Amino acid sequence: MKKIRGTDKGSERMDNRNITSIVVNYDNGEIETLNKGIVVGYDEIDNEEKKTIKVSYRMCDIKGNELAMVVKSIIALAHKLGIFDNGGR
């Protein structure tokens, strides 16, 4: 079983910088700038005894109730796509 370690900007380091936008670069050269949103990144760390997932979060202009709405919508999308069917495999 994988261990998940959540971080916010890598809990090793927190600072007072505010994210003002998120830029998405498409493979066709288009660029989209989001002024509100969340980016979730993760890295798998291969330890000798077990695998660990390091998750990082970047939020741009997200309030508490909006975060709950985003999480619920991502879960709803996963259900719609069948990601949770057959144990997620």
Secondary structure, 3 states (H helix, E strand, C coil): CCEEEECCCCCCCCCCCCCCCEEEECCCCCEEEECCEEEEEEEEEECCCCEEEEEEEEEECCCHHHHHHHHHHHHHHHHHHCCCHHHHC
